[in-house]
Amino acid sequence: MAAQVQLVCLSTTLVISSTEKTVTRDALSKCSDLHSLTLVPSLLELLFYTPSLDSSHQLRFLSYVETQHEVSLVFEEQLLSKFPEGALEFEPLRWKALQVASAGPGAFLSQLAVLTQLTTELAKHGISVFQISTYQSDYVLVNVADLDKAFKCLQSFCSIEMEDGQELKVTEHGNSQDEITEVEELPTMHHHPLSVPDVKLHLVQLNRTFVRRHMYSLVELLFKSEDTATRFLSYSETGDEISVVTSDECFLEKARALMEQGDQGVLVSPDFWRPVQIGNTKLGFAETGIVAGQTRVLVNAGTTVFYLSTYATVNNAGAIHYI
């Protein structure tokens, strides 16, 4: 009998939002943009605000992804009030993150197979997901309204725990046996164009001490101006783990030097990665099967993948050998 997939449902409720591209990168160099200047303090507080809001047992969750098109932010809904009114475009739905237990260092294909199984089952039952990978783990975000339904369809092969230690309780709505039925096929999926921006990326893992010791390097990485056509940056924080995906050679050189000096808080992936963008318009949050369809093809091809959903698009960061 196959081992059950281990999932942890994080306590924090998340909001998915976006802001104009020029709001962040140009803010420090074009001081005439008043809107940009008012947003920068909020972004700095969001990115580097350490304490959990509700409980010491609650895992902090943050995703900042900047592409040539947008800046996408996922964070705790309580922090939404820290931004000026109208500064962010945000999805009115709220989300919960399901943390997928890591298959272990180097087990990328095993992890991708697990994600394929999870996202396929959710897609079969019409549940849309928003997926974020980090250096050590993967997170599948599910709309709060679909959470009970997701639990029901995943319980057959998943062991699900609540982060706060409470017993998992699935709300009953009428005849629950009729509500979740076996579905053999994925829903019909739309075909979205793929594009591959000309940028080579590296994956970096940092711990909390790096932020305290190298704050300037991170601020410079996040806000300095560079070519907008090739800009791709991801900064994700979950608990004490921080994952950065970047092509910035200055930042990468500093990280590699610290790693070579024996800094236990820094890891730099030796492989190059390329972003593969799925779709060229806003895909919305209702369509299902986008993640499942892509991961199924990639796992069958034996390709490793680092997955990042954003407010407007979906991005796979794939190892350079598969592009």
C-alpha positions as CSV (number, residue, x, y, z in Angstrom):
1,M,0.0,0.0,0.0
2,A,1.4,3.4,-1.0
3,A,2.3,5.8,1.7
4,Q,-0.1,8.6,2.3
5,V,0.8,12.1,1.2
6,Q,1.4,14.3,4.2
7,L,-0.4,17.7,4.1
8,V,-0.5,20.5,6.7
9,C,-3.2,23.1,6.4
10,L,-1.7,26.4,7.6
11,S,-3.7,28.5,10.0
12,T,-3.3,31.9,8.3
13,T,-5.8,33.1,5.8
14,L,-4.2,34.6,2.7
15,V,-5.0,37.3,0.2
16,I,-3.7,37.3,-3.5
17,S,-3.0,40.7,-4.9
18,S,-1.1,42.6,-7.6
19,T,0.3,46.1,-8.2
20,E,1.5,47.9,-11.2
21,K,5.0,47.0,-12.4
22,T,6.3,50.6,-12.1
23,V,5.2,51.0,-8.5
24,T,8.1,49.0,-7.0
25,R,11.2,49.2,-9.2
26,D,10.9,52.8,-10.3
27,A,9.9,54.1,-6.9
28,L,13.5,54.6,-5.6
29,S,14.8,56.1,-8.8
30,K,11.9,58.3,-9.9
31,C,10.9,60.3,-6.9
32,S,8.3,62.3,-8.8
33,D,6.0,59.3,-8.7
34,L,4.0,60.0,-5.5
35,H,2.0,56.8,-5.7
36,S,5.2,54.8,-5.8
37,L,6.7,56.6,-2.9
38,T,3.7,56.0,-0.7
39,L,3.7,52.2,-1.5
40,V,7.4,51.5,-0.9
41,P,7.1,51.7,3.0
42,S,4.2,49.3,2.9
43,L,6.1,46.8,0.8
44,L,9.2,47.1,3.0
45,E,7.1,46.5,6.1
46,L,5.4,43.5,4.4
47,L,8.6,41.9,3.2
48,F,10.7,42.4,6.4
49,Y,8.1,42.3,9.1
50,T,9.0,39.2,11.1
51,P,6.5,38.4,13.9
52,S,3.4,36.4,13.3
53,L,0.3,38.4,13.9
54,D,-1.9,35.9,15.8
55,S,0.2,33.2,17.4
56,S,3.8,32.0,17.8
57,H,2.6,28.7,16.3
58,Q,1.3,30.3,13.1
59,L,3.6,30.0,10.1
60,R,4.3,33.3,8.3
61,F,3.5,33.1,4.6
62,L,4.6,35.6,2.0
63,S,5.1,35.4,-1.8
64,Y,6.5,38.3,-3.9
65,V,6.9,37.6,-7.6
66,E,7.9,40.2,-10.1
67,T,7.8,39.4,-13.8
68,Q,8.0,41.6,-16.9
69,H,4.3,42.1,-16.6
70,E,3.4,42.5,-12.9
71,V,4.2,42.3,-9.2
72,S,2.1,39.6,-7.5
73,L,1.8,39.4,-3.8
74,V,0.4,36.7,-1.5
75,F,0.3,37.5,2.2
76,E,-1.8,37.3,5.4
77,E,-5.1,39.1,5.0
78,Q,-4.6,41.1,8.2
79,L,-1.7,42.9,6.5
80,L,-3.9,44.3,3.7
81,S,-4.7,47.3,5.9
82,K,-1.1,48.4,5.8
83,F,-1.4,49.4,2.2
84,P,-2.9,52.7,1.0
85,E,-6.4,52.3,-0.2
86,G,-6.5,51.5,-3.9
87,A,-2.8,50.7,-4.1
88,L,-3.4,47.0,-4.7
89,E,-5.7,45.1,-7.0
90,F,-6.7,42.0,-5.0
91,E,-8.8,39.0,-5.4
92,P,-11.9,39.1,-3.0
93,L,-11.6,35.4,-2.4
94,R,-9.5,34.3,0.5
95,W,-7.2,31.3,0.5
96,K,-5.7,28.6,2.7
97,A,-2.3,27.0,2.0
98,L,-1.8,23.2,2.1
99,Q,1.9,22.5,2.7
100,V,3.0,19.3,0.9
101,A,5.6,17.3,2.9
102,S,9.0,17.4,1.1
103,A,10.1,14.1,-0.5
104,G,13.6,15.0,0.6
105,P,16.7,16.6,-1.0
106,G,17.1,15.8,-4.6
107,A,13.7,14.0,-4.9
108,F,12.3,16.5,-7.4
109,L,10.5,14.0,-9.6
110,S,8.9,12.2,-6.6
111,Q,7.7,15.6,-5.3
112,L,6.4,16.5,-8.7
113,A,4.5,13.2,-9.0
114,V,2.8,13.9,-5.6
115,L,1.8,17.4,-6.8
116,T,0.4,15.9,-10.0
117,Q,-1.7,13.5,-8.0
118,L,-3.0,16.3,-5.7
119,T,-3.7,18.9,-8.3
120,T,-5.3,16.3,-10.7
121,E,-7.7,15.2,-8.0
122,L,-8.7,18.7,-7.1
123,A,-9.2,19.6,-10.8
124,K,-11.4,16.6,-11.3
125,H,-13.7,18.1,-8.6
126,G,-13.7,21.6,-10.0
127,I,-11.4,23.1,-7.4
128,S,-9.0,25.8,-8.6
129,V,-5.6,26.0,-7.0
130,F,-2.8,28.6,-6.8
131,Q,0.6,26.9,-6.4
132,I,3.9,28.2,-5.0
133,S,7.1,26.2,-4.7
134,T,9.9,27.0,-2.3
135,Y,13.5,25.6,-1.9
136,Q,12.3,23.0,0.6
137,S,8.6,22.5,0.0
138,D,5.5,23.1,-2.1
139,Y,2.3,24.9,-1.2
140,V,-1.1,24.4,-2.9
141,L,-3.5,27.3,-2.1
142,V,-7.2,26.5,-2.1
143,N,-10.1,29.0,-1.9
144,V,-11.5,29.0,1.6
145,A,-15.0,28.3,0.2
146,D,-13.6,25.1,-1.4
147,L,-11.6,23.9,1.6
148,D,-14.1,21.4,2.9
149,K,-14.6,20.0,-0.5
150,A,-10.8,19.7,-1.0
151,F,-10.4,17.9,2.3
152,K,-13.1,15.4,1.3
153,C,-11.6,14.5,-2.1
154,L,-8.0,14.3,-0.8
155,Q,-8.7,12.3,2.4
156,S,-8.6,9.0,0.5
157,F,-4.8,9.3,-0.1
158,C,-3.7,12.1,2.1
159,S,-3.0,12.5,5.8
160,I,-4.1,16.1,6.6
161,E,-3.2,17.9,9.8
162,M,-4.1,21.4,11.0
163,E,-1.1,23.6,11.7
164,D,-2.6,24.7,15.1
165,G,-3.0,21.1,16.2
166,Q,-6.8,21.1,16.2
167,E,-8.7,18.1,14.9
168,L,-9.5,18.2,11.2
169,K,-13.3,18.7,10.9
170,V,-15.0,18.6,7.6
171,T,-18.4,20.4,7.5
172,E,-21.3,18.2,6.3
173,H,-23.6,19.6,3.7
174,G,-26.5,17.3,3.1
175,N,-25.6,13.9,1.7
176,S,-21.8,14.1,1.8
177,Q,-21.5,10.7,0.1
178,D,-23.3,12.1,-3.0
179,E,-21.4,15.4,-2.9
180,I,-17.9,13.9,-3.5
181,T,-18.1,11.2,-6.2
182,E,-15.4,9.4,-8.1
183,V,-14.4,11.4,-11.3
184,E,-12.3,9.6,-13.8
185,E,-11.4,12.5,-16.2
186,L,-10.0,16.0,-15.9
187,P,-12.4,18.8,-17.0
188,T,-11.8,20.1,-20.5
189,M,-8.8,22.4,-20.4
190,H,-8.2,25.5,-22.5
191,H,-5.0,25.6,-24.4
192,H,-2.8,28.5,-23.3
193,P,0.2,29.8,-25.2
194,L,3.6,29.3,-23.6
195,S,6.4,31.8,-23.6
196,V,10.0,31.6,-22.4
197,P,11.6,34.9,-21.3
198,D,15.3,35.1,-22.1
199,V,16.6,35.0,-18.6
200,K,18.6,32.4,-16.7
201,L,17.7,32.0,-13.0
202,H,19.2,30.6,-9.9
203,L,17.3,29.3,-6.8
204,V,18.7,30.5,-3.4
205,Q,17.7,29.4,0.1
206,L,18.2,31.8,3.0
207,N,17.4,31.7,6.7
208,R,16.2,34.5,8.9
209,T,19.7,35.4,10.1
210,F,20.6,36.4,6.5
211,V,17.8,38.9,6.4
212,R,19.1,40.5,9.6
213,R,22.7,40.6,8.5
214,H,22.2,41.5,4.8
215,M,19.1,43.7,4.7
216,Y,20.7,46.1,2.3
217,S,21.5,43.4,-0.3
218,L,17.9,42.2,-0.2
219,V,16.4,45.7,-0.5
220,E,18.8,46.4,-3.4
221,L,17.7,43.1,-5.1
222,L,14.0,43.9,-4.7
223,F,14.0,47.6,-5.7
224,K,16.9,48.5,-7.9
225,S,16.2,49.3,-11.5
226,E,17.1,46.9,-14.4
227,D,15.9,45.9,-17.8
228,T,12.1,45.4,-17.5
229,A,12.0,43.0,-20.5
230,T,14.0,40.3,-18.6
231,R,13.1,41.1,-15.0
232,F,12.1,37.9,-13.1
233,L,12.3,37.8,-9.3
234,S,10.6,35.6,-6.6
235,Y,11.0,36.2,-2.9
236,S,9.0,33.7,-0.8
237,E,9.0,33.4,3.0
238,T,7.5,30.5,4.9
239,G,8.4,30.4,8.6
240,D,12.2,30.6,8.9
241,E,12.8,29.6,5.3
242,I,13.3,32.2,2.6
243,S,13.5,31.2,-1.1
244,V,14.8,33.6,-3.8
245,V,14.7,33.0,-7.5
246,T,16.8,35.6,-9.4
247,S,19.2,36.3,-12.2
248,D,20.9,39.1,-10.4
249,E,24.6,38.2,-10.6
250,C,25.7,40.7,-7.9
251,F,23.3,39.1,-5.4
252,L,24.3,35.6,-6.5
253,E,28.0,36.3,-6.1
254,K,27.5,37.4,-2.5
255,A,25.3,34.4,-1.7
256,R,27.9,32.0,-3.3
257,A,30.7,33.6,-1.3
258,L,28.9,33.2,2.0
259,M,28.1,29.6,1.1
260,E,31.7,28.9,0.3
261,Q,32.7,30.5,3.6
262,G,30.6,27.9,5.4
263,D,27.5,30.1,6.1
264,Q,24.9,27.5,7.0
265,G,22.1,29.9,6.3
266,V,22.7,30.2,2.6
267,L,22.3,27.6,-0.2
268,V,22.6,28.3,-3.9
269,S,21.3,25.8,-6.5
270,P,24.1,24.9,-8.9
271,D,21.6,24.6,-11.8
272,F,20.3,27.2,-14.2
273,W,16.5,27.5,-14.5
274,R,14.3,29.3,-17.1
275,P,10.8,30.7,-16.5
276,V,8.1,29.3,-18.7
277,Q,5.0,31.5,-18.7
278,I,1.6,29.8,-19.2
279,G,-0.9,32.2,-20.9
280,N,-0.5,35.8,-22.1
281,T,-3.6,37.2,-20.4
282,K,-5.2,37.1,-17.0
283,L,-6.3,33.5,-16.5
284,G,-8.6,34.2,-13.6
285,F,-9.2,32.0,-10.5
286,A,-12.2,29.9,-11.8
287,E,-10.4,27.8,-14.4
288,T,-9.3,24.4,-13.1
289,G,-6.7,21.9,-14.3
290,I,-3.9,24.4,-15.4
291,V,-1.5,23.2,-12.8
292,A,-2.5,19.5,-13.1
293,G,-2.2,19.5,-16.8
294,Q,1.3,21.1,-16.8
295,T,2.7,18.9,-14.0
296,R,1.4,15.7,-15.5
297,V,3.2,16.4,-18.8
298,L,6.4,17.4,-17.0
299,V,6.5,14.4,-14.7
300,N,5.9,12.1,-17.7
301,A,8.9,13.7,-19.4
302,G,11.1,13.3,-16.3
303,T,11.5,17.1,-15.9
304,T,12.0,18.9,-12.7
305,V,9.9,22.0,-12.0
306,F,9.6,24.9,-9.6
307,Y,6.1,26.3,-9.8
308,L,5.0,29.9,-9.2
309,S,1.4,31.1,-9.7
310,T,0.9,34.9,-9.9
311,Y,-2.1,37.1,-9.8
312,A,-2.3,37.5,-13.6
313,T,-0.3,34.5,-14.9
314,V,1.2,31.1,-14.1
315,N,4.9,30.5,-14.3
316,N,6.9,27.3,-14.3
317,A,10.6,27.7,-13.6
318,G,12.0,24.7,-15.4
319,A,15.5,23.3,-15.4
320,I,17.4,24.6,-18.4
321,H,17.9,21.1,-19.8
322,Y,14.2,20.7,-20.6
323,I,13.7,24.1,-22.4
